[in-house]
Amino acid sequence: MKFAVGEVVQFKKEHPCGSDQWEILRTGMDFRVKCLKCGRVIMLPRPKFEKSVKKIVDS
């Protein structure tokens, strides 16, 4: 899958706040994503990010 900054992706598991949708803020070896419900920003290594993504919701 190809990912771009600004896309919204749905993860397989929910964040503790109850949302499963995240906006991509940075791509590369690590991904920085922001939760669309609570605004939490996390960084994930590429393999973990790609494994967590269920689908691309909006681009």
C-alpha positions in Angstrom: 0.0 0.0 0.0 1.1 3.6 -0.7 0.5 6.2 2.0 0.6 9.9 1.8 0.6 12.8 4.3 -3.0 14.0 5.0 -4.7 10.7 4.3 -7.0 9.2 7.0 -6.6 5.5 7.7 -8.7 3.1 9.8 -6.7 0.9 12.2 -7.8 -2.7 13.1 -7.8 -1.9 16.8 -9.5 1.1 18.5 -7.6 3.7 20.4 -8.6 3.8 24.1 -10.6 7.0 23.4 -12.9 4.9 21.1 -11.8 6.1 17.7 -10.1 3.9 15.0 -9.4 6.7 12.5 -6.0 8.4 12.3 -4.6 11.1 10.1 -1.1 10.6 8.7 1.2 13.5 9.6 4.6 12.0 8.5 5.8 9.1 6.4 9.1 7.4 5.9 10.8 4.7 8.1 8.5 5.9 10.9 4.9 7.1 10.6 3.5 9.9 12.8 -0.3 9.7 13.1 -2.9 11.8 14.9 -6.1 10.4 16.4 -9.1 12.2 14.9 -11.1 12.0 18.1 -8.8 13.0 21.0 -5.9 14.5 19.0 -3.2 12.2 20.4 -0.1 12.0 18.2 2.0 8.8 18.1 4.9 7.5 16.1 5.0 4.0 14.8 7.7 2.1 12.8 6.7 1.3 9.2 6.2 -2.5 9.7 3.9 -2.0 12.7 2.0 0.8 11.0 1.4 -1.2 7.8 0.2 -4.2 9.9 -2.2 -2.0 11.9 -3.9 -0.4 8.9 -7.3 -1.9 7.9 -8.1 0.5 5.1 -7.6 4.1 3.8 -10.8 6.0 4.6 -10.1 9.4 3.0 -7.2 10.9 1.0 
